[in-house]
Amino acid sequence: MESAALSIEFQMSLLLFLALAGYLLASRINQSATIGAIFVGLLVGPSMLGLITYTEFVRSLAHLGAIILLFVIGFEFNVRDILKARYAVIGILGVVIPWIGGYATAILFDFDFISAVFIGTALTATSIAITANVLKEIGMLQTGAAKAIIGAAVIDDVLSLLVLSVSTGLVSGEISVAGIVLMFAKAVGFIVIAGVAGLFGVRRLIERMDASALARRYPEFVFIFAMMMAFLYAMLADLVGLSGIIGAFIAGVSFGSVELRQSKGVKEGAEYFQIIFASIFFVSLGILADVKALTPDILIFLVVLTLVAIVTKVIGCGLPARAMGMCREDALIVGFGMAPRGEVAMIVALIGLDSGLIGQNIFVAIVLMSLLTTIITPIVYRNWFFRGAYCAIE
């Protein structure tokens, strides 16, 4: 009986049952399915009932979910939508201001220099998986604000990578200007080369495959190839130090405009994968957090850090968006949309913990901060910005 409970089949069944419970809860509280899944994860995870833990199997499925989700999101965009100079301004200020805010908050609570540096670093990253999924759910993925969020978040990911490198080097005394330049060049080079190869190489190859006799005989052949390339892009992004979800997103953008005549639709097929694995990803975020590890002092720090995390992204991303012509509502949508830290901040915290640079108390605070910012954004979107009229995009 114990072996059956540990089997892959049982774990998959349990995780999908929790995803369904998330949908039911979301319908009851009139919120996004994302919120429902996260709350269910909190309920059954170590924070409350302790029925399921964040095992390697759960982590692997959640990672797949994030990759497939961003691959599907990428279908909704083209390169011109995200590669704009104004998005770079939003991305840069959206990294600098949160880092300063996180560092200052840590110093205010009497943490040491090393801890303060890592707390600031954790606040720089943006997890677009949550925001993009909510915007997709409510049909707002083609708005100007959504495009600004996606474009800025791609730049944000590159800059956050550099900040993490600088922070690690700063606390270890091994910082190198040449190393930083090399890392930046690799990240930018990957985005450019992967995008060009996808648009002018892989996309055309897919269309030729679709016209072949093989595709006529096996309509699923092209879909399997496209999914293979999506995971390859994610792997290559990991190899150069970027988040794998950025690679998957670039693959989605590159393949999104492909025209198929006799093969099964790549987007439609990927969306079915997304329904399964993205649901597990959102449940896993709730499972990962353990509120029992909080002490009264860390609880106060957590509340302040979460407020700083949201305010600094709203200011750092919302103000430049407003200055570049967006209406007030859109600028706030961009600011709040960049607020979720999600799994990105959790990864930064885990690196700090494994390296012995931060303690368990700070690790817990960062994980729960990232979870709270992840939960707050969908609630704000559904109950504030998109409850009534939506302002016109300039």
matplotlib code that plots the C-alpha trace (Angstrom):
import matplotlib.pyplot as plt

x = [0.0, 2.9, 4.5, 1.2, 1.0, 4.5, 3.9, 4.1, 0.5, -0.8, 1.2, 0.0, -3.6, -3.3, -1.8, -4.5, -7.1, -5.7, -5.7, -9.4, -10.0, -8.3, -10.8, -13.7, -12.3, -11.7, -15.3, -16.5, -14.5, -14.8, -11.0, -8.5, -7.9, -4.3, -5.2, -7.4, -4.6, -2.1, -4.5, -5.2, -1.4, -1.1, -3.9, -2.5, 1.2, 3.4, 1.8, -1.5, -2.4, 1.0, -0.5, 2.0, 5.5, 7.6, 9.3, 11.7, 8.8, 6.6, 9.4, 10.1, 6.4, 6.2, 9.2, 7.7, 4.5, 6.3, 8.1, 5.0, 3.0, 5.5, 5.7, 2.0, 2.0, 4.7, 2.2, 0.3, 3.2, 5.5, 9.0, 8.0, 5.7, 8.4, 11.7, 11.1, 13.5, 10.8, 10.4, 14.2, 13.7, 10.9, 13.0, 16.1, 14.3, 12.2, 15.5, 17.4, 14.7, 13.5, 17.2, 17.7, 14.4, 15.2, 18.7, 17.5, 14.7, 17.1, 19.5, 16.6, 15.8, 19.5, 20.5, 24.1, 25.5, 25.6, 22.0, 20.9, 22.6, 20.7, 17.4, 17.8, 18.7, 15.6, 13.4, 14.8, 13.4, 10.0, 8.0, 5.8, 4.2, 1.6, 0.8, 0.7, -1.6, -4.1, -4.0, -4.6, -7.6, -9.3, -8.5, -6.2, -3.0, -3.0, -3.2, -0.4, 0.1, 0.5, 3.0, 5.0, 5.0, 6.3, 8.9, 10.2, 10.2, 12.5, 14.9, 14.3, 15.4, 18.7, 19.4, 18.4, 20.9, 23.6, 22.5, 22.7, 26.2, 27.3, 25.8, 27.4, 30.8, 30.4, 29.8, 32.6, 35.1, 35.4, 33.6, 34.9, 34.0, 35.0, 32.8, 29.8, 30.3, 30.7, 27.5, 25.6, 26.9, 25.9, 22.4, 21.8, 23.5, 21.2, 18.0, 19.0, 20.4, 17.6, 15.0, 16.5, 17.1, 13.5, 11.9, 14.0, 15.2, 13.0, 9.7, 10.4, 11.6, 8.3, 6.3, 8.4, 7.8, 4.1, 4.1, 5.8, 4.3, 5.4, 3.2, 0.3, 0.7, 1.5, -0.2, 1.3, 4.9, 5.2, 3.7, 6.2, 9.1, 7.8, 7.6, 11.1, 12.4, 10.6, 12.3, 15.6, 15.3, 14.5, 17.6, 19.9, 18.6, 19.5, 23.0, 23.7, 22.3, 18.9, 15.6, 14.4, 11.0, 12.6, 13.9, 10.5, 8.8, 11.2, 10.4, 6.7, 7.2, 9.2, 6.8, 3.6, 3.1, 3.7, 1.1, 0.1, -2.1, -2.1, -0.5, -2.1, -2.0, 1.1, -0.7, -3.8, -1.7, 0.6, -2.4, -3.6, -0.2, -0.4, -3.8, -2.3, 1.2, 0.6, -2.1, 0.5, 2.9, 0.5, -0.4, 3.3, 3.9, 1.5, 3.1, 6.6, 5.7, 5.7, 4.3, 5.0, 8.7, 7.8, 8.8, 7.1, 10.2, 10.4, 6.6, 6.9, 9.9, 7.9, 5.0, 7.3, 9.3, 6.2, 4.9, 8.3, 8.5, 5.1, 5.7, 9.2, 8.0, 4.9, 7.2, 10.1, 8.0, 4.8, 6.3, 8.5, 5.5, 3.4, 6.2, 6.3, 2.7, 0.6, -2.6, -2.6, -4.5, -2.2, 0.9, -0.4, -1.3, 2.4, 3.7, 1.5, 2.1, 5.8, 5.3, 5.1, 8.4, 7.2, 9.8, 12.5, 12.9, 12.7, 15.6, 17.7, 16.8, 17.8, 21.1, 21.8, 20.8, 22.8, 25.8, 25.5, 25.1, 21.7, 19.9, 16.7, 14.8, 15.6, 15.0, 11.5, 10.8, 11.9, 9.9, 6.7, 7.2, 7.4, 4.3, 2.4, 3.3, 2.3, -1.2, -1.8, -1.4, -4.2, -6.5, -5.7, -6.2, -9.5, -11.0, -9.6, -8.3, -10.5, -13.7, -14.9, -14.0, -10.5, -8.8, -7.7, -4.2, -2.2]
y = [0.0, 2.3, 1.7, 2.5, 5.8, 6.7, 5.6, 8.1, 7.3, 8.1, 11.3, 12.5, 11.6, 13.5, 16.6, 16.8, 16.3, 19.2, 21.3, 20.4, 21.5, 24.7, 25.4, 24.6, 27.0, 29.7, 29.5, 29.8, 32.9, 34.4, 34.5, 33.3, 29.5, 30.4, 31.7, 28.7, 26.3, 28.2, 28.2, 24.5, 23.9, 25.9, 23.9, 20.4, 21.4, 21.7, 25.1, 23.5, 19.8, 18.5, 15.9, 16.5, 17.9, 19.5, 16.4, 16.1, 14.7, 17.7, 20.1, 18.4, 18.6, 22.2, 23.1, 21.5, 23.4, 26.8, 26.0, 24.9, 27.8, 30.4, 28.4, 28.8, 32.5, 33.1, 32.2, 35.4, 37.7, 38.7, 40.0, 43.6, 43.5, 42.9, 44.3, 48.0, 50.5, 51.7, 48.2, 48.3, 51.4, 49.7, 46.6, 48.5, 50.7, 47.6, 46.0, 48.9, 50.3, 47.0, 46.1, 49.3, 48.9, 45.3, 46.2, 49.2, 47.1, 44.4, 47.0, 48.6, 45.2, 44.9, 42.1, 41.9, 43.1, 39.7, 39.0, 42.5, 42.0, 38.7, 40.1, 43.0, 40.5, 38.4, 41.5, 42.3, 39.3, 39.1, 35.9, 36.5, 33.1, 34.2, 37.5, 36.2, 33.4, 35.7, 38.1, 35.1, 34.0, 37.3, 37.9, 40.9, 39.3, 41.5, 44.8, 47.4, 46.9, 43.1, 43.6, 46.0, 43.5, 40.7, 42.8, 44.3, 40.9, 39.4, 42.3, 42.0, 38.3, 39.2, 42.0, 39.9, 37.3, 39.9, 41.2, 37.7, 37.3, 40.6, 40.0, 36.5, 38.0, 40.9, 38.8, 36.4, 39.0, 37.5, 40.0, 40.5, 43.1, 40.8, 38.0, 40.3, 41.5, 38.0, 36.9, 39.8, 39.1, 35.4, 36.3, 38.9, 36.7, 33.8, 35.9, 37.4, 34.2, 32.0, 34.4, 34.8, 31.0, 30.4, 32.9, 32.2, 28.7, 26.5, 28.1, 27.6, 24.0, 23.3, 24.6, 22.4, 19.4, 20.2, 20.1, 16.7, 13.3, 12.2, 14.9, 13.9, 10.3, 11.3, 14.7, 14.7, 14.6, 18.4, 18.9, 16.5, 18.4, 21.8, 20.6, 19.1, 22.5, 24.3, 22.1, 22.5, 26.3, 26.0, 23.9, 26.2, 29.2, 27.3, 26.6, 30.3, 31.2, 32.5, 31.0, 28.1, 29.7, 32.6, 30.1, 28.5, 31.9, 32.8, 29.5, 30.3, 33.7, 32.2, 29.4, 31.3, 32.6, 29.2, 28.2, 24.5, 22.9, 19.2, 18.8, 19.0, 22.6, 23.2, 25.9, 23.8, 20.7, 22.7, 24.3, 20.8, 20.2, 23.6, 22.8, 19.8, 20.9, 24.6, 23.6, 21.5, 24.4, 26.7, 24.0, 23.5, 27.2, 26.7, 23.4, 25.0, 27.6, 26.6, 29.4, 27.3, 28.3, 31.9, 33.6, 36.8, 38.9, 37.4, 37.7, 41.5, 41.6, 39.5, 41.9, 44.9, 43.1, 42.2, 45.7, 47.0, 44.3, 45.5, 49.2, 49.2, 47.3, 49.6, 52.7, 51.2, 49.9, 51.9, 55.4, 55.0, 53.4, 56.4, 58.8, 57.1, 57.8, 55.0, 56.1, 55.9, 52.6, 50.9, 52.2, 50.6, 47.4, 47.2, 48.0, 45.3, 42.9, 43.0, 42.5, 38.7, 37.1, 33.5, 30.8, 33.2, 34.8, 31.3, 30.1, 33.1, 32.3, 28.7, 29.6, 31.9, 29.1, 26.4, 28.6, 29.4, 33.1, 33.4, 31.6, 29.6, 32.5, 34.7, 31.9, 31.4, 35.1, 35.4, 32.3, 33.5, 37.1, 35.6, 33.6, 36.6, 38.8, 36.0, 35.8, 39.6, 40.4, 38.2, 39.5, 43.1, 42.4, 40.7, 42.9, 46.3, 46.9, 44.5, 44.7, 47.7, 49.5, 49.2, 52.3, 52.6, 51.7, 54.6]
z = [0.0, 0.8, -2.5, -4.3, -2.4, -3.7, -7.2, -10.1, -11.0, -7.6, -7.3, -10.7, -9.8, -6.5, -8.1, -10.7, -8.1, -6.2, -9.5, -9.9, -6.3, -7.1, -9.9, -7.6, -4.9, -7.5, -8.7, -5.1, -4.3, -7.8, -8.4, -11.0, -11.2, -10.4, -7.0, -6.3, -7.2, -5.0, -2.0, -2.3, -2.4, 0.8, 2.4, 1.7, 2.0, 5.0, 6.0, 7.1, 6.7, 5.7, 3.3, 0.5, 0.3, -2.4, -3.7, -6.6, -8.6, -7.9, -8.6, -12.0, -13.0, -11.9, -13.9, -17.0, -16.3, -16.2, -19.5, -21.3, -20.0, -21.3, -24.6, -25.1, -24.0, -26.6, -29.4, -28.6, -29.4, -32.2, -32.0, -32.7, -29.7, -27.1, -28.5, -28.0, -26.4, -23.9, -22.5, -21.7, -19.6, -17.7, -17.2, -16.0, -13.5, -12.4, -11.3, -9.8, -7.6, -6.1, -5.3, -3.4, -1.6, -0.6, 0.6, 2.6, 4.2, 5.3, 6.8, 8.6, 10.3, 11.3, 8.9, 8.0, 4.7, 2.9, 3.8, 2.7, -0.7, -1.3, -0.1, -2.5, -5.3, -4.6, -5.1, -8.6, -10.5, -12.0, -12.6, -15.7, -15.6, -13.1, -14.7, -18.2, -17.3, -15.6, -18.5, -20.8, -18.7, -18.9, -22.6, -22.0, -23.4, -26.6, -24.8, -24.8, -21.0, -21.4, -24.2, -22.0, -19.1, -21.3, -23.1, -19.8, -18.0, -20.7, -20.1, -16.4, -16.4, -18.1, -15.7, -12.7, -13.8, -13.8, -10.4, -8.9, -10.4, -9.0, -5.6, -5.3, -6.4, -4.0, -0.9, -1.9, -2.9, -6.4, -8.5, -12.0, -14.6, -17.4, -15.9, -15.8, -19.4, -20.6, -18.8, -20.3, -23.8, -23.5, -22.4, -25.0, -27.7, -26.8, -27.1, -30.4, -32.0, -30.7, -32.0, -35.4, -35.7, -34.7, -37.0, -40.1, -39.6, -37.4, -38.4, -42.1, -41.4, -39.7, -42.7, -45.0, -42.8, -42.9, -46.7, -46.8, -47.4, -43.9, -42.3, -44.4, -43.1, -39.5, -38.7, -35.2, -36.5, -36.7, -33.3, -31.7, -33.4, -32.2, -28.6, -28.9, -30.0, -27.2, -24.6, -26.4, -26.3, -22.6, -22.0, -24.0, -22.0, -18.8, -20.1, -20.7, -17.2, -18.2, -16.9, -19.0, -19.3, -21.3, -23.8, -24.1, -24.5, -27.3, -29.0, -28.7, -30.2, -33.1, -33.9, -33.3, -36.8, -38.5, -41.1, -41.1, -43.8, -43.0, -39.5, -36.1, -34.7, -32.5, -30.4, -29.8, -28.8, -26.5, -24.8, -23.7, -22.2, -20.5, -18.9, -17.2, -16.2, -15.5, -13.1, -11.2, -11.3, -9.5, -6.9, -6.3, -5.4, -2.5, -1.5, -1.4, 1.3, 5.0, 7.1, 10.3, 10.0, 10.7, 13.9, 15.2, 14.2, 10.7, 10.3, 10.7, 8.3, 5.8, 5.8, 5.3, 2.7, 0.7, 0.7, -0.4, -3.1, -4.6, -4.2, -5.7, -8.8, -9.1, -8.9, -10.9, -13.7, -13.5, -13.4, -16.6, -18.3, -17.4, -18.5, -21.9, -22.7, -21.1, -19.3, -15.5, -15.4, -17.9, -16.0, -12.8, -14.6, -15.8, -12.3, -10.5, -13.4, -12.7, -9.0, -8.8, -7.8, -8.0, -8.5, -9.6, -6.1, -4.6, -6.8, -5.7, -2.0, -2.5, -4.0, -1.0, 1.4, -0.3, -0.3, 3.4, 2.6, 4.2, 7.0, 7.1, 8.5, 5.6, 3.1, 4.5, 4.4, 0.7, -0.3, 1.4, 0.0, -3.5, -2.8, -1.5, -4.4, -6.7, -5.0, -4.7, -8.4, -9.8, -7.0, -7.9, -11.6, -11.2, -8.5, -9.4, -13.0, -15.0, -13.0, -14.9, -18.0, -19.4, -20.7, -24.3, -25.2, -26.5]

ax = plt.figure().add_subplot(projection="3d")
ax.plot(x, y, z, "-o")
ax.set_aspect("equal")
plt.show()
